[in-house]
Amino acid sequence: MKEFVVGRIPGIGLHLGLSRGLYAACAHLHQMQTEIPAEEPLFPAAPFLVRRGADEEREEMSRKARRTFYEREDERLVTVRREMANAYRTQEVPAGLLRGAPLVVEGPEARGGVLEARTAETYMAVEPTDPIMPGHR
């Protein structure tokens, strides 16, 4: 019996999930990335760059900002990898990111007719009323 953190993608009847450990590791990575200060926008949309050649200038600004961001990210990577491995092991999710109880996936009949697939770390289900399913019944 495996617990997954599952979310439904609205409008298409698809449910995607991660094991608690994988979700915790990804949440720690996301948290670290949001803490890296971005002094310049990664994808500048400066409206004043409307003259000829502005696309190249905007692209260069964007490349420079992304390069700076990735350099800062690399500086923290050793520590973050250790934190992610620990989060995966302990399944500890940063406060406020996980609401409600995780879904316990026991078997294909456990969810009442949804088409399911899972690995040790991932879960996917498609509702039978999904718009892409009618031709495949």
C-alpha positions as CSV (number, residue, x, y, z in Angstrom):
1,M,0.0,0.0,0.0
2,K,1.6,3.3,-1.2
3,E,0.6,6.9,-0.4
4,F,0.6,9.4,-3.2
5,V,0.0,13.1,-3.2
6,V,-2.5,13.4,-6.0
7,G,-3.9,16.4,-7.8
8,R,-6.6,16.5,-10.5
9,I,-6.0,18.6,-13.6
10,P,-9.3,20.4,-14.1
11,G,-11.2,20.0,-17.4
12,I,-9.5,16.9,-18.7
13,G,-10.2,14.3,-16.0
14,L,-6.6,13.5,-15.4
15,H,-5.1,12.8,-11.9
16,L,-1.4,13.0,-11.4
17,G,0.5,12.0,-8.3
18,L,3.9,11.6,-6.7
19,S,4.9,9.5,-3.7
20,R,5.2,11.4,-0.5
21,G,9.0,11.2,-0.6
22,L,9.3,12.4,-4.2
23,Y,6.8,15.2,-3.5
24,A,8.8,16.3,-0.4
25,A,12.1,16.3,-2.4
26,C,10.5,18.4,-5.2
27,A,8.9,20.7,-2.7
28,H,12.3,21.4,-1.1
29,L,13.9,22.1,-4.5
30,H,11.0,24.5,-5.3
31,Q,11.4,26.2,-2.0
32,M,15.2,26.7,-2.6
33,Q,14.6,28.1,-6.1
34,T,12.1,30.6,-4.8
35,E,14.6,31.8,-2.2
36,I,17.2,32.7,-4.8
37,P,17.0,36.5,-5.4
38,A,16.4,37.4,-9.0
39,E,17.8,40.9,-9.4
40,E,16.6,41.1,-13.0
41,P,13.6,39.4,-14.6
42,L,14.4,36.1,-16.1
43,F,12.2,36.8,-19.1
44,P,12.2,40.6,-19.6
45,A,9.3,42.0,-21.5
46,A,10.5,45.6,-21.5
47,P,8.0,47.5,-23.7
48,F,10.6,50.2,-24.4
49,L,12.6,47.7,-26.6
50,V,10.5,48.1,-29.7
51,R,13.1,49.4,-32.1
52,R,14.9,47.3,-34.7
53,G,17.2,44.7,-33.1
54,A,15.2,44.8,-29.8
55,D,14.5,41.0,-29.9
56,E,18.2,40.2,-29.8
57,E,18.8,42.7,-27.0
58,R,15.9,41.3,-25.0
59,E,17.2,37.8,-25.5
60,E,20.7,38.8,-24.4
61,M,19.2,40.4,-21.2
62,S,17.2,37.2,-20.6
63,R,20.3,34.9,-21.1
64,K,22.3,37.1,-18.7
65,A,19.6,37.0,-16.0
66,R,19.2,33.2,-16.4
67,R,22.9,32.7,-16.3
68,T,23.1,34.7,-13.0
69,F,20.2,32.7,-11.5
70,Y,21.7,29.3,-12.4
71,E,25.1,30.3,-11.0
72,R,23.4,31.2,-7.7
73,E,21.5,27.9,-7.9
74,D,24.7,25.9,-8.4
75,E,26.3,27.5,-5.4
76,R,23.5,26.1,-3.2
77,L,23.2,22.8,-5.0
78,V,25.3,20.6,-2.7
79,T,23.4,21.7,0.3
80,V,20.1,21.4,-1.5
81,R,20.8,17.8,-2.7
82,R,21.4,16.8,0.9
83,E,18.2,18.5,2.0
84,M,16.3,16.8,-0.8
85,A,17.6,13.4,0.0
86,N,16.7,13.9,3.6
87,A,13.2,15.1,2.7
88,Y,12.8,12.1,0.4
89,R,13.8,9.8,3.3
90,T,11.7,11.5,6.0
91,Q,8.8,12.5,3.6
92,E,8.8,15.8,5.3
93,V,7.0,18.5,3.3
94,P,7.6,22.2,4.0
95,A,4.8,23.7,6.0
96,G,1.8,24.9,4.0
97,L,2.5,23.0,0.8
98,L,0.4,19.9,1.5
99,R,-3.3,20.2,2.3
100,G,-5.5,17.2,3.1
101,A,-4.6,13.6,3.4
102,P,-2.6,11.8,0.8
103,L,-4.3,9.3,-1.4
104,V,-3.7,5.6,-0.5
105,V,-3.5,3.5,-3.7
106,E,-4.3,-0.1,-3.0
107,G,-5.4,-1.7,-6.3
108,P,-7.1,-0.9,-9.6
109,E,-10.6,-1.3,-8.3
110,A,-9.9,0.9,-5.3
111,R,-10.9,4.2,-7.1
112,G,-14.2,3.2,-8.6
113,G,-13.6,2.7,-12.3
114,V,-10.8,5.1,-13.1
115,L,-8.1,3.9,-15.4
116,E,-4.9,3.9,-13.3
117,A,-1.2,3.4,-13.8
118,R,1.5,3.7,-11.2
119,T,5.2,3.1,-10.5
120,A,6.9,3.1,-7.1
121,E,7.1,6.9,-7.2
122,T,4.4,8.2,-9.6
123,Y,0.7,7.8,-10.1
124,M,-1.7,8.6,-12.9
125,A,-5.5,8.1,-13.4
126,V,-7.9,9.0,-16.1
127,E,-11.6,9.3,-15.3
128,P,-13.9,7.2,-17.6
129,T,-15.9,10.3,-18.4
130,D,-12.8,12.1,-19.7
131,P,-13.4,13.6,-23.2
132,I,-10.4,11.6,-24.6
133,M,-11.8,8.2,-23.4
134,P,-15.2,7.8,-25.2
135,G,-13.6,6.4,-28.4
136,H,-11.7,3.8,-26.4
137,R,-14.4,2.0,-24.4
